[in-house]
């Protein structure tokens, strides 16, 4: 009797909730269709290829997640989440993933995610880390504290992400040769981390949790500005897109070089 009663309650709840679930799905798909239409309206008369390139990048990123170990998965998922969080921004921004900017013939620097928007270029460094985070803007290394047990906490050093992303931006600026376009520095931490003591003096540095990224972007005082035309955005995208088309062998060698330089 009790089992039958439970099943009846579940059925009643499903009947009540289902129309709302269906309505939310319709809203989501309507929103998705509106976004696709808005992208086409903005770019198809200028350079329709950029939409195809971006869609291909997103598909590849999702496919990549299936073949990664847990550590690599978290990093790559954090990068994809930036796109997922910001794809509904107004003025239809374009995104690129894992861009290898040349420093010289044999040396490159990798940027996690770039967003091109009329207000400027947004450079994201994604840190999908756990634990407490301590750091100063000018320190060489920051500290991650992980609680192993009630009595034991382990500390790990990692490269200062602010300085890391500043180097990315410097190299990107040199490569693009656009001195007047604003480039914004964003450091994104996952929801499993907690800022305990982060000291920042500069106004142009943005550090936030991934769940607060959308709000942080639209609250940026420069977000409403029109610093880039659609034509300029397409031109920059086409210049950067080939830098994302690297072989697995190239990526492995890049990681090995970074490890040697870091440790």
TORKOL-4160 file (C-alpha; in steps of 0.2 Angstrom, whole numbers, padded with zeros to 4 digits, m for minus):
263
<pt num="1" X="0000" Y="0000" Z="0000"/>
<pt num="2" X="0014" Y="0012" Z="0005"/>
<pt num="3" X="0023" Y="0008" Z="m0012"/>
<pt num="4" X="0007" Y="0012" Z="m0022"/>
<pt num="5" X="0005" Y="0028" Z="m0012"/>
<pt num="6" X="0022" Y="0034" Z="m0016"/>
<pt num="7" X="0020" Y="0030" Z="m0035"/>
<pt num="8" X="0004" Y="0039" Z="m0035"/>
<pt num="9" X="0012" Y="0055" Z="m0027"/>
<pt num="10" X="0026" Y="0054" Z="m0039"/>
<pt num="11" X="0014" Y="0053" Z="m0054"/>
<pt num="12" X="0004" Y="0068" Z="m0047"/>
<pt num="13" X="0020" Y="0078" Z="m0045"/>
<pt num="14" X="0025" Y="0074" Z="m0063"/>
<pt num="15" X="0008" Y="0079" Z="m0070"/>
<pt num="16" X="0010" Y="0096" Z="m0060"/>
<pt num="17" X="0028" Y="0100" Z="m0065"/>
<pt num="18" X="0029" Y="0094" Z="m0083"/>
<pt num="19" X="0020" Y="0108" Z="m0091"/>
<pt num="20" X="0032" Y="0120" Z="m0082"/>
<pt num="21" X="0047" Y="0110" Z="m0088"/>
<pt num="22" X="0040" Y="0110" Z="m0106"/>
<pt num="23" X="0037" Y="0128" Z="m0105"/>
<pt num="24" X="0055" Y="0131" Z="m0100"/>
<pt num="25" X="0062" Y="0120" Z="m0114"/>
<pt num="26" X="0052" Y="0131" Z="m0126"/>
<pt num="27" X="0059" Y="0147" Z="m0119"/>
<pt num="28" X="0077" Y="0140" Z="m0120"/>
<pt num="29" X="0075" Y="0134" Z="m0138"/>
<pt num="30" X="0066" Y="0150" Z="m0143"/>
<pt num="31" X="0081" Y="0160" Z="m0135"/>
<pt num="32" X="0093" Y="0149" Z="m0145"/>
<pt num="33" X="0084" Y="0152" Z="m0161"/>
<pt num="34" X="0084" Y="0171" Z="m0158"/>
<pt num="35" X="0103" Y="0171" Z="m0154"/>
<pt num="36" X="0107" Y="0161" Z="m0170"/>
<pt num="37" X="0097" Y="0173" Z="m0180"/>
<pt num="38" X="0105" Y="0188" Z="m0172"/>
<pt num="39" X="0123" Y="0181" Z="m0176"/>
<pt num="40" X="0117" Y="0178" Z="m0194"/>
<pt num="41" X="0111" Y="0196" Z="m0196"/>
<pt num="42" X="0127" Y="0203" Z="m0189"/>
<pt num="43" X="0140" Y="0193" Z="m0198"/>
<pt num="44" X="0133" Y="0185" Z="m0214"/>
<pt num="45" X="0134" Y="0201" Z="m0225"/>
<pt num="46" X="0152" Y="0204" Z="m0218"/>
<pt num="47" X="0160" Y="0187" Z="m0217"/>
<pt num="48" X="0149" Y="0172" Z="m0214"/>
<pt num="49" X="0164" Y="0161" Z="m0212"/>
<pt num="50" X="0167" Y="0167" Z="m0194"/>
<pt num="51" X="0151" Y="0159" Z="m0188"/>
<pt num="52" X="0156" Y="0142" Z="m0196"/>
<pt num="53" X="0173" Y="0143" Z="m0188"/>
<pt num="54" X="0167" Y="0147" Z="m0171"/>
<pt num="55" X="0154" Y="0133" Z="m0172"/>
<pt num="56" X="0167" Y="0121" Z="m0177"/>
<pt num="57" X="0178" Y="0126" Z="m0162"/>
<pt num="58" X="0164" Y="0123" Z="m0150"/>
<pt num="59" X="0160" Y="0106" Z="m0158"/>
<pt num="60" X="0179" Y="0101" Z="m0157"/>
<pt num="61" X="0180" Y="0107" Z="m0139"/>
<pt num="62" X="0165" Y="0097" Z="m0134"/>
<pt num="63" X="0172" Y="0082" Z="m0143"/>
<pt num="64" X="0189" Y="0084" Z="m0135"/>
<pt num="65" X="0181" Y="0082" Z="m0117"/>
<pt num="66" X="0177" Y="0064" Z="m0121"/>
<pt num="67" X="0195" Y="0059" Z="m0122"/>
<pt num="68" X="0203" Y="0068" Z="m0108"/>
<pt num="69" X="0208" Y="0062" Z="m0090"/>
<pt num="70" X="0200" Y="0070" Z="m0075"/>
<pt num="71" X="0213" Y="0084" Z="m0073"/>
<pt num="72" X="0213" Y="0089" Z="m0091"/>
<pt num="73" X="0194" Y="0088" Z="m0092"/>
<pt num="74" X="0192" Y="0101" Z="m0078"/>
<pt num="75" X="0203" Y="0113" Z="m0087"/>
<pt num="76" X="0195" Y="0111" Z="m0104"/>
<pt num="77" X="0177" Y="0111" Z="m0097"/>
<pt num="78" X="0181" Y="0127" Z="m0088"/>
<pt num="79" X="0186" Y="0135" Z="m0105"/>
<pt num="80" X="0170" Y="0129" Z="m0113"/>
<pt num="81" X="0160" Y="0135" Z="m0098"/>
<pt num="82" X="0166" Y="0153" Z="m0102"/>
<pt num="83" X="0158" Y="0152" Z="m0119"/>
<pt num="84" X="0142" Y="0144" Z="m0112"/>
<pt num="85" X="0141" Y="0158" Z="m0099"/>
<pt num="86" X="0143" Y="0172" Z="m0112"/>
<pt num="87" X="0136" Y="0166" Z="m0128"/>
<pt num="88" X="0120" Y="0176" Z="m0125"/>
<pt num="89" X="0128" Y="0192" Z="m0122"/>
<pt num="90" X="0121" Y="0207" Z="m0133"/>
<pt num="91" X="0130" Y="0212" Z="m0149"/>
<pt num="92" X="0135" Y="0193" Z="m0153"/>
<pt num="93" X="0153" Y="0191" Z="m0148"/>
<pt num="94" X="0164" Y="0179" Z="m0156"/>
<pt num="95" X="0175" Y="0166" Z="m0147"/>
<pt num="96" X="0191" Y="0157" Z="m0150"/>
<pt num="97" X="0199" Y="0143" Z="m0139"/>
<pt num="98" X="0217" Y="0138" Z="m0136"/>
<pt num="99" X="0226" Y="0151" Z="m0146"/>
<pt num="100" X="0245" Y="0149" Z="m0148"/>
<pt num="101" X="0252" Y="0166" Z="m0151"/>
<pt num="102" X="0270" Y="0166" Z="m0158"/>
<pt num="103" X="0283" Y="0175" Z="m0148"/>
<pt num="104" X="0297" Y="0169" Z="m0160"/>
<pt num="105" X="0300" Y="0155" Z="m0173"/>
<pt num="106" X="0301" Y="0142" Z="m0159"/>
<pt num="107" X="0291" Y="0149" Z="m0145"/>
<pt num="108" X="0273" Y="0152" Z="m0142"/>
<pt num="109" X="0261" Y="0157" Z="m0128"/>
<pt num="110" X="0244" Y="0149" Z="m0126"/>
<pt num="111" X="0228" Y="0159" Z="m0122"/>
<pt num="112" X="0214" Y="0149" Z="m0115"/>
<pt num="113" X="0199" Y="0159" Z="m0122"/>
<pt num="114" X="0197" Y="0175" Z="m0132"/>
<pt num="115" X="0181" Y="0185" Z="m0134"/>
<pt num="116" X="0179" Y="0198" Z="m0148"/>
<pt num="117" X="0165" Y="0210" Z="m0144"/>
<pt num="118" X="0162" Y="0228" Z="m0150"/>
<pt num="119" X="0168" Y="0235" Z="m0133"/>
<pt num="120" X="0185" Y="0226" Z="m0136"/>
<pt num="121" X="0195" Y="0210" Z="m0134"/>
<pt num="122" X="0193" Y="0200" Z="m0118"/>
<pt num="123" X="0207" Y="0188" Z="m0114"/>
<pt num="124" X="0202" Y="0174" Z="m0101"/>
<pt num="125" X="0214" Y="0164" Z="m0091"/>
<pt num="126" X="0203" Y="0149" Z="m0084"/>
<pt num="127" X="0208" Y="0141" Z="m0067"/>
<pt num="128" X="0197" Y="0127" Z="m0063"/>
<pt num="129" X="0205" Y="0124" Z="m0046"/>
<pt num="130" X="0199" Y="0118" Z="m0029"/>
<pt num="131" X="0203" Y="0125" Z="m0011"/>
<pt num="132" X="0208" Y="0142" Z="m0004"/>
<pt num="133" X="0217" Y="0154" Z="m0015"/>
<pt num="134" X="0230" Y="0166" Z="m0009"/>
<pt num="135" X="0239" Y="0179" Z="m0020"/>
<pt num="136" X="0246" Y="0196" Z="m0023"/>
<pt num="137" X="0245" Y="0205" Z="m0040"/>
<pt num="138" X="0264" Y="0207" Z="m0040"/>
<pt num="139" X="0269" Y="0190" Z="m0033"/>
<pt num="140" X="0278" Y="0177" Z="m0044"/>
<pt num="141" X="0268" Y="0163" Z="m0037"/>
<pt num="142" X="0251" Y="0161" Z="m0029"/>
<pt num="143" X="0246" Y="0148" Z="m0016"/>
<pt num="144" X="0232" Y="0135" Z="m0017"/>
<pt num="145" X="0227" Y="0127" Z="0000"/>
<pt num="146" X="0218" Y="0110" Z="0000"/>
<pt num="147" X="0211" Y="0102" Z="0015"/>
<pt num="148" X="0216" Y="0084" Z="0015"/>
<pt num="149" X="0208" Y="0080" Z="0032"/>
<pt num="150" X="0202" Y="0088" Z="0048"/>
<pt num="151" X="0220" Y="0091" Z="0053"/>
<pt num="152" X="0230" Y="0091" Z="0037"/>
<pt num="153" X="0230" Y="0105" Z="0024"/>
<pt num="154" X="0242" Y="0104" Z="0009"/>
<pt num="155" X="0249" Y="0120" Z="0000"/>
<pt num="156" X="0253" Y="0121" Z="m0018"/>
<pt num="157" X="0261" Y="0135" Z="m0028"/>
<pt num="158" X="0255" Y="0140" Z="m0045"/>
<pt num="159" X="0261" Y="0154" Z="m0057"/>
<pt num="160" X="0252" Y="0171" Z="m0053"/>
<pt num="161" X="0238" Y="0171" Z="m0066"/>
<pt num="162" X="0237" Y="0190" Z="m0067"/>
<pt num="163" X="0255" Y="0191" Z="m0073"/>
<pt num="164" X="0253" Y="0175" Z="m0084"/>
<pt num="165" X="0238" Y="0184" Z="m0093"/>
<pt num="166" X="0247" Y="0200" Z="m0094"/>
<pt num="167" X="0261" Y="0192" Z="m0104"/>
<pt num="168" X="0247" Y="0184" Z="m0115"/>
<pt num="169" X="0240" Y="0201" Z="m0118"/>
<pt num="170" X="0257" Y="0209" Z="m0122"/>
<pt num="171" X="0260" Y="0195" Z="m0135"/>
<pt num="172" X="0243" Y="0196" Z="m0142"/>
<pt num="173" X="0244" Y="0215" Z="m0144"/>
<pt num="174" X="0261" Y="0214" Z="m0153"/>
<pt num="175" X="0254" Y="0200" Z="m0164"/>
<pt num="176" X="0239" Y="0210" Z="m0169"/>
<pt num="177" X="0247" Y="0226" Z="m0171"/>
<pt num="178" X="0232" Y="0236" Z="m0165"/>
<pt num="179" X="0238" Y="0248" Z="m0152"/>
<pt num="180" X="0221" Y="0257" Z="m0149"/>
<pt num="181" X="0210" Y="0243" Z="m0146"/>
<pt num="182" X="0206" Y="0240" Z="m0127"/>
<pt num="183" X="0211" Y="0222" Z="m0121"/>
<pt num="184" X="0203" Y="0216" Z="m0105"/>
<pt num="185" X="0212" Y="0205" Z="m0093"/>
<pt num="186" X="0200" Y="0192" Z="m0085"/>
<pt num="187" X="0205" Y="0178" Z="m0073"/>
<pt num="188" X="0191" Y="0165" Z="m0070"/>
<pt num="189" X="0191" Y="0153" Z="m0055"/>
<pt num="190" X="0179" Y="0138" Z="m0054"/>
<pt num="191" X="0165" Y="0136" Z="m0041"/>
<pt num="192" X="0176" Y="0124" Z="m0030"/>
<pt num="193" X="0188" Y="0138" Z="m0026"/>
<pt num="194" X="0187" Y="0151" Z="m0013"/>
<pt num="195" X="0197" Y="0168" Z="m0013"/>
<pt num="196" X="0204" Y="0170" Z="0005"/>
<pt num="197" X="0217" Y="0184" Z="0002"/>
<pt num="198" X="0218" Y="0192" Z="m0015"/>
<pt num="199" X="0227" Y="0209" Z="m0016"/>
<pt num="200" X="0225" Y="0219" Z="m0032"/>
<pt num="201" X="0230" Y="0237" Z="m0035"/>
<pt num="202" X="0226" Y="0239" Z="m0054"/>
<pt num="203" X="0209" Y="0244" Z="m0060"/>
<pt num="204" X="0210" Y="0234" Z="m0077"/>
<pt num="205" X="0211" Y="0217" Z="m0069"/>
<pt num="206" X="0196" Y="0207" Z="m0066"/>
<pt num="207" X="0195" Y="0191" Z="m0055"/>
<pt num="208" X="0179" Y="0182" Z="m0052"/>
<pt num="209" X="0171" Y="0165" Z="m0050"/>
<pt num="210" X="0164" Y="0157" Z="m0066"/>
<pt num="211" X="0146" Y="0158" Z="m0059"/>
<pt num="212" X="0148" Y="0177" Z="m0058"/>
<pt num="213" X="0156" Y="0180" Z="m0075"/>
<pt num="214" X="0141" Y="0186" Z="m0085"/>
<pt num="215" X="0137" Y="0199" Z="m0072"/>
<pt num="216" X="0155" Y="0204" Z="m0071"/>
<pt num="217" X="0156" Y="0207" Z="m0090"/>
<pt num="218" X="0140" Y="0217" Z="m0092"/>
<pt num="219" X="0145" Y="0228" Z="m0076"/>
<pt num="220" X="0161" Y="0232" Z="m0084"/>
<pt num="221" X="0161" Y="0251" Z="m0087"/>
<pt num="222" X="0167" Y="0249" Z="m0105"/>
<pt num="223" X="0155" Y="0235" Z="m0110"/>
<pt num="224" X="0143" Y="0247" Z="m0119"/>
<pt num="225" X="0157" Y="0256" Z="m0129"/>
<pt num="226" X="0159" Y="0253" Z="m0148"/>
<pt num="227" X="0177" Y="0251" Z="m0150"/>
<pt num="228" X="0177" Y="0238" Z="m0164"/>
<pt num="229" X="0166" Y="0237" Z="m0180"/>
<pt num="230" X="0159" Y="0221" Z="m0186"/>
<pt num="231" X="0172" Y="0222" Z="m0200"/>
<pt num="232" X="0186" Y="0224" Z="m0188"/>
<pt num="233" X="0180" Y="0209" Z="m0177"/>
<pt num="234" X="0180" Y="0198" Z="m0192"/>
<pt num="235" X="0197" Y="0203" Z="m0198"/>
<pt num="236" X="0204" Y="0200" Z="m0180"/>
<pt num="237" X="0195" Y="0183" Z="m0179"/>
<pt num="238" X="0202" Y="0177" Z="m0196"/>
<pt num="239" X="0220" Y="0182" Z="m0191"/>
<pt num="240" X="0218" Y="0172" Z="m0175"/>
<pt num="241" X="0209" Y="0157" Z="m0180"/>
<pt num="242" X="0223" Y="0149" Z="m0189"/>
<pt num="243" X="0233" Y="0150" Z="m0173"/>
<pt num="244" X="0220" Y="0138" Z="m0165"/>
<pt num="245" X="0223" Y="0124" Z="m0178"/>
<pt num="246" X="0238" Y="0115" Z="m0170"/>
<pt num="247" X="0242" Y="0097" Z="m0171"/>
<pt num="248" X="0242" Y="0086" Z="m0155"/>
<pt num="249" X="0261" Y="0084" Z="m0157"/>
<pt num="250" X="0263" Y="0103" Z="m0157"/>
<pt num="251" X="0252" Y="0104" Z="m0141"/>
<pt num="252" X="0262" Y="0091" Z="m0132"/>
<pt num="253" X="0279" Y="0099" Z="m0136"/>
<pt num="254" X="0272" Y="0116" Z="m0130"/>
<pt num="255" X="0267" Y="0108" Z="m0114"/>
<pt num="256" X="0284" Y="0100" Z="m0111"/>
<pt num="257" X="0292" Y="0117" Z="m0115"/>
<pt num="258" X="0281" Y="0126" Z="m0102"/>
<pt num="259" X="0285" Y="0112" Z="m0089"/>
<pt num="260" X="0303" Y="0114" Z="m0091"/>
<pt num="261" X="0302" Y="0133" Z="m0090"/>
<pt num="262" X="0291" Y="0133" Z="m0075"/>
<pt num="263" X="0299" Y="0119" Z="m0064"/>
